[in-house]
Amino acid sequence: MAHRAVDAVLGSRYPAPLEATQAAAQVASAPDEPCGPRAKSFVACMTDEANGGELEACRYYLDSLQACRRQSAGGGSEMQ
């Protein structure tokens, strides 16, 4: 149930690669976004030719970004 609530706020935990990259680029471009550095790392990974745009190759960065957004949205507390 908690995962559904998180998905409703942040979107699916398993977004399509292009959608995830676009969403992260939007977060990274917001000057007051606390998760901007993590979003930039994810976008850089996804656009790196060595990774071929494969989401699984960048899973660490996506998970880190989503954890940051959960913490930001929840005031720093995390429920699962």
Buried (B, 14 or more C-beta within 10 A) or exposed (E): EEEEEBEEEBBEEEBEBEEBBBBBBEBBEEEEBEBBEBBBBBBBBBEEEEBEBEBEBBEEBBEBBBEBBBBEEEEEEEEE
